[in-house]
Amino acid sequence: MQRGGDLSADSGLRAAYAAHGAELYRFALRGLGDAGLAQDAVQETFLRAWQSAARFDPDRASLRVWLFAIARNVMIDLHRRRTTASFAPVAAEAATEAAERRPGADATEQVLDRTLVVRALGALSPGHREVIVETFLRGRSYDELAASTGVAAGTLRSRAFYALKALRVAMEEMGVSL
């Protein structure tokens, strides 16, 4: 890598990948827990680095530090995308099951209940939504979730408490009485 961080040249990008690609992959794999997503994260990291090569300043940070900062942002984006995309089907399924257990619920009520639950979950922050979806809808324990996310189980319990409060407020704002 030349002084000045010329990532726009193919040789500079190849040198950066050779020097840091494997380490970035291990970092992404630990953070995301999925080999395919980790590969996507590394690819996206180098794409973003190439696109913003002009902003790299070796006087502020080394190339390695800069690439890891980009990788961290990529991983956050991938995690958010995965969490947002995955909560809706689970929420809809849980709402359908709850409606089916309720005597006298017709198909229209089931669809309405499902829509309200999905909208209310969508109003929550990503962290709150994740803990609700994973613990209440998917049935995972706090310890399981802590192991997969790296967030302490006690913190997840607190998030769940505040997430339920926020969910209740969101439902009330939609005119649903609990």
N, C-alpha and C positions, 0 to 999 in steps of 0.2 A: 504494500500500500504506500503510495507516495505521500509525502508531507503535503497537507492541504486537503487530504481526503477525497481524491478524485474518483468517486464511485461511478461517474458517468462512463468512464472507459471500461470496456469489457474486461481487460486484464486486471484492473483495480477491483472490480466486482468479484471476479473469480478469486483473487487473492484474499479478499475479505471473507468470502464463503469458505475457502480452504482453511483460513485461520480460525473462524468463529462458527461455522455452520454446525458442526457436531455438538459443540457446547450449547448453542442456541436450541438445537433440537432436544437435548436432554433437559434443558430448562423448561421448554414448552411441554414436553412430555410429563414432567413432574407437575406442572401447573394445570394442565388440561386433562391428564389421565387417559388420553386417547392418542394412539400412534398416528392415525390419519389426520386428526386435528393438529397435532404437533407438527407434522410435515407441512400442512397448510399454513400454520403460523410462521414457520421459518421462511417459506416461500413469500408470504405476504410481508414479512419483515424486510427481506432483501428488496422486494419491489418498492416498498415505501422508502427504504434507504436510497435506492437508485433515483426515485422520483424527487426526493428532497435532498439530494447530495449537496446542493449549493448551500444548504443551511448547516452542514456539518462544520464545526469549528474545533480543530484539534487543540486549540488553546483552552477551550472550556472543558472538554472531556475527551477521553481516548475513543478510538473507533469502537472498541469492545463495549465500553459503557454506553455509547450512543446507540449501538445495535441492540443491546439488552433493554434499553429504555423503549425503543421502538417495539421490540418483541413483547414487552410487558403490556403495552397499549394494544397490540394486536390480540394478545391472549384475552384481555378484558373484553375487547369487542367480540371475539369468538364465543366467549363464555356468555355474554349478554344475549347474543344472537341465539345460542343454543337454549338458554333458559327461557327466553321469550317465546321461541318457537315451540318449546316442549310443554309449556304450562297449559295452553288452551285445550288440547285434546284430553289431558288428564282432568282438567276442571270440568269440561263438558261431560266426561264419563262419570265423574263423581256426582255432578248435579243430576244426571239422568238416573243413577242408582238411587239417590235420595228421593227423587220424585216418584220412582216406581214403588218405593216402600211406603209412600204416603197414600192412604186410601182415597179413592175417588179422583186421583190426578189424571187428567186427560192429556193427550199428546200436545195440545197447545200450551198447557201449563208447563209441561216438561221442557218444551223449547224455550219458553219465556224464562224459566228458572235457570236453565243452562246459559242462556244469553246474559242474564243478570250476574251470575257468578263469574263468568269469563270477563265481563266488563269491569266488575268490582276488582278482580285480581289484576286486571290490566292497569288499574289506577294506583296500585301499590308500587313502591320502589322495587328495583330488581332484587335486592337483598331480602326484603320482606316477602316478596312473591315467591322467591326460591324456597324459603323456609316453610311457607304454607303448603306449597305444592309438594315438596319432598316429604314433609312429615305428616301432614293431614290427608293429602290426596293420594300420595304414593305409599304411605305407611312406613316410611323409613324412620328409624330411631335417630335421636339426636347424636348418639355416638357414631352411627354409620355415616350420617351427614357430616359430622366433624372430621371423620377420617378422610372423606372424599374431597372436602373443600379446604381443609386446613384451618377452619375456624373452630374455636373452642366450643364444646357442647353447651357450656353455661351461656356463652354469647348467643348461641343459636336459640336457647330457651328464651332469653330476653327478647331477641328479635321476633320470635313467635308471639310472645305476649303483646308486643307493640304492633306487630303485623295484624293480629286479630282485632285490636282496637281500631287500627286504620281500616281494616276490611269492614268492620261494623259501621264506621263513619261513611265509607264509600257506599255501602248498601243503603244506609239511611238517606244519603244525598240523592240516591236514585229512587227514593220513595218506598223502599222496602222496609216494612216494620218487622223487627226481630223479636 
